[in-house]
Amino acid sequence: MPWEDLIYALFLLISLLTGFLVQKGNRDLRRNICIGVGITLSVVVCGTDVWHSFVLALGFILFVALISPRYLHYVTFIWGFAYLGFFHYVQYFGFSKPSPFSKIYHLFLTLRVVGVAFELHDTWKTAYTLKKLKNDNSEEYENLQLRLKYKAVFASPVDLLCYLYSYIGMLTGPYYSYRTFNDMLTGWPTNAPRVSLDPFYRRLQEAPFFGVAYFFSSHFFSISHVRSPDFYDHGFIYRFGYMMIIFFVYRMRIYFAWLMAECACMTAGLGAYPALSKPQVGEGPTDLRTLDDWMKNLEPDSPDEQTKEESIDLDSVSVDLQELEPLDDFYTFDTVRTVSVWQCEFSPSIREGMKAWNMTVQHWLSKTIYSRCPGPRMFRSFVTMLTSAFWHGLEPGYYLAFLPMPFAILAEDGIATAVVFFFGCSLPPGTVSLLRWLFKMRIFEYFAMAFLLLDAPSILTYWASLNYLMHFLIAGLVLLHLLLFKFVSPLALKTVLHPRGPPKLRASYKIHKLVEDEEEEVEEEEASKANDWMSTNSYGNSVGTRHSDNMNPHYL
């Protein structure tokens, strides 16, 4: 195992154990631990290269003081990514080349700097819109008030620096917003259920398998073998199969690191939101109205009611001491969820696989780049992939790996189009899903070689040894999709893609089916009660059945 991986493992262990101290303290102690441990680890890990983070962070603080929030996000985005470009090529300006750890640290710091700038802008925009509405008591006004209450960012320069230099997710992610970090520092009311560690234990027990798998597989298989001349003495099947093995080794390493990073968040309580607020990856709570109702129920009573309660004899009142105990499923950590291993491995499409991979960074790209970029979906996807590649670095491998993805997604649609055009709906259910899954995995493996090899000569040599197979396959499927799409029924496409029905439709069907079953159960129960009453009530038996002529009109 390389020494870099040992340092990663040690860093993850320190982060995980520090989280227990963070969760036990008050707001000030939590903040001091986060920034104290964060700065210490950054100096230890980055060494003299840590000065880059100081320049980036202090430049951002200066912009916050001088520039209106209306334009702050634009200026910060340009500043962050311009400095990132300088950082990638800093050795050509007479400075020392940053270490791999310094590079990863700077990548996540850039996300935080740009992300919190967008949060400050969105806060200003929400407040500005509220002023324009002038308290009209509309639903929009109430929603904006809730957004200002639970999503807004009001931070001092010291608070911003504490967020930027927090140790949580410093080298491995996940990305989390300033508001999520601030909610962790503030904590929930004292009369709210405490955060349970059961989600932490469940997540932790998944990590050892991937760690052991990576330890053994990396011992026998390495990406450096692809660069050796001996590698190309083997046949096509060996070269094609080797990319599957290398991508497996890479996935095991990433799964272990990301799962441990999630566990570090859980021990600190970062990203713990009530499940009733429907938290989403990177976003935090989305059902703000329900969250607000829950918070209002936790607010202390008025002074008069508190005085009245104090006069009650406590010995005469039964107190449930379990109310403040941790509840297993009350809080969820979906906000800081980094990876869904099941979705990455078995989802039948590239879209779903990408959404399940590095989920918090995907959310940052979607919210910051994709959703704010003008133009058609294909163009926005291309710009998003270009931003992701630039964020990773300036090596050709990142661009050769990321930029073809929008075309690969279009080619994936071409599989379903071609199957419906040539075979209709005659193939067994699930055939298209299987073909798309095979295509997805080969695409990820093929382009992961570019991500890992990085330099253009090595990448092109490897792809040439495979005759650029996946490139030609993508081009062919895209061409088929564009030529045949107009001749294929949309209903047939939905049928082969979702043989059991679209997920939303299946969920709707299940809900309606559940309601119907409950109604039938109620009707059967009422009928059963009526039969029981008729069989046990003597008046009903004698008058209602045998002597109906003598029944009182009141009972008719």
Order of alpha helices (4+ residues) and beta strands (2+ residues): alpha-alpha-alpha-alpha-alpha-alpha-alpha-alpha-alpha-alpha-alpha-alpha-beta-alpha-alpha-beta-alpha-alpha-alpha-alpha-alpha-alpha-alpha-alpha-alpha-alpha-alpha-alpha
